[in-house]
Amino acid sequence: MGRTVLPFSQVLEREYEDWKKFRRALRREDQQVLDRLFDRARLHVQAGSYASRPWPFETILFSIVLELEKELAGVQAKLEALRKEGIGLK
């Protein structure tokens, strides 16, 4: 019999568990940031399952970067709107 591939959601949770010692060594506010990063990766579990990469952490990191890019684009759009209104930095 062949090996069963774990669902990406389980792979993600195992990866999170593997980072627990690192997390414990962080300051409390940094622990919360790390948790939010993994939360961002959880938004893309379906895509991670479909990707089925040999190194799942690549998919996790790419999911995090994708969410951060979306957030950055939103902030840039708001900043541009404020500039057009004459509010904010020049």
Backbone torsions as a table, in degrees:
resi	resn	phi	psi	omega
1	MET	NA	146.4	176.7
2	GLY	-79.3	168.3	178.6
3	ARG	-80.0	144.8	175.8
4	THR	-85.1	133.5	178.0
5	VAL	-86.5	129.2	178.9
6	LEU	-67.9	145.3	172.6
7	PRO	-60.0	146.3	-176.7
8	PHE	-60.2	-32.1	178.5
9	SER	-60.4	-38.7	178.0
10	GLN	-71.9	-38.0	177.0
11	VAL	-61.2	-43.7	179.8
12	LEU	-62.6	-44.3	179.6
13	GLU	-66.4	-36.4	175.9
14	ARG	-64.8	-41.1	178.5
15	GLU	-62.4	-43.7	177.8
16	TYR	-58.9	-43.9	178.6
17	GLU	-62.4	-37.5	179.5
18	ASP	-64.8	-23.6	-179.5
19	TRP	-93.6	4.9	-175.9
20	LYS	-61.1	-41.6	179.9
21	LYS	-63.7	-43.5	176.4
22	PHE	-59.0	-45.4	-179.1
23	ARG	-59.6	-45.0	-179.3
24	ARG	-61.4	-28.5	-179.6
25	ALA	-79.1	-12.2	-179.6
26	LEU	-81.9	157.9	170.8
27	ARG	-65.8	157.2	-175.8
28	ARG	-54.0	-44.6	-178.4
29	GLU	-66.2	-32.4	177.3
30	ASP	-74.3	-32.0	174.0
31	GLN	-60.2	-41.9	179.3
32	GLN	-65.0	-37.4	177.3
33	VAL	-64.9	-45.0	178.3
34	LEU	-59.4	-43.0	177.8
35	ASP	-60.4	-41.2	179.0
36	ARG	-65.5	-35.9	177.7
37	LEU	-63.0	-44.4	177.5
38	PHE	-66.7	-33.5	175.5
39	ASP	-61.2	-38.1	178.1
40	ARG	-64.5	-39.7	178.4
41	ALA	-64.6	-35.3	-179.7
42	ARG	-64.8	-20.6	177.9
43	LEU	-68.2	-15.3	-174.9
44	HIS	-121.0	32.6	-179.3
45	VAL	-61.0	-42.4	-179.1
46	GLN	-62.4	-44.1	178.5
47	ALA	-64.7	-38.4	178.0
48	GLY	-62.7	-38.8	176.9
49	SER	-63.8	-41.9	-178.8
50	TYR	-68.6	-37.4	-177.3
51	ALA	-66.0	-41.5	177.9
52	SER	46.0	55.6	-179.1
53	ARG	-78.6	152.6	179.1
54	PRO	-65.5	-29.0	177.5
55	TRP	-117.2	95.4	-175.2
56	PRO	-57.7	-27.4	-178.7
57	PHE	-63.0	-28.9	174.3
58	GLU	-58.6	-45.6	-179.3
59	THR	-65.3	-39.8	178.7
60	ILE	-62.1	-48.4	-179.9
61	LEU	-63.4	-41.6	-179.8
62	PHE	-64.6	-36.9	176.9
63	SER	-63.5	-41.4	178.1
64	ILE	-64.0	-47.1	-179.9
65	VAL	-61.3	-40.2	178.2
66	LEU	-58.3	-46.9	179.7
67	GLU	-66.2	-39.6	178.1
68	LEU	-65.5	-38.1	178.0
69	GLU	-64.0	-41.8	177.3
70	LYS	-61.9	-42.5	179.4
71	GLU	-65.1	-43.6	178.7
72	LEU	-61.1	-43.3	178.8
73	ALA	-61.6	-38.8	178.0
74	GLY	-65.5	-42.2	178.4
75	VAL	-65.2	-42.0	179.1
76	GLN	-63.3	-39.7	178.8
77	ALA	-64.9	-41.6	178.1
78	LYS	-65.4	-41.2	178.5
79	LEU	-63.0	-42.7	178.4
80	GLU	-63.3	-39.5	178.0
81	ALA	-64.0	-40.3	177.2
82	LEU	-65.2	-39.6	177.6
83	ARG	-62.6	-40.6	179.5
84	LYS	-65.8	-29.7	177.5
85	GLU	-82.3	-4.4	-179.8
86	GLY	84.0	15.7	179.8
87	ILE	-109.8	143.5	174.1
88	GLY	102.0	-162.1	-176.4
89	LEU	-75.5	149.7	177.6
90	LYS	-96.1	NA	NA
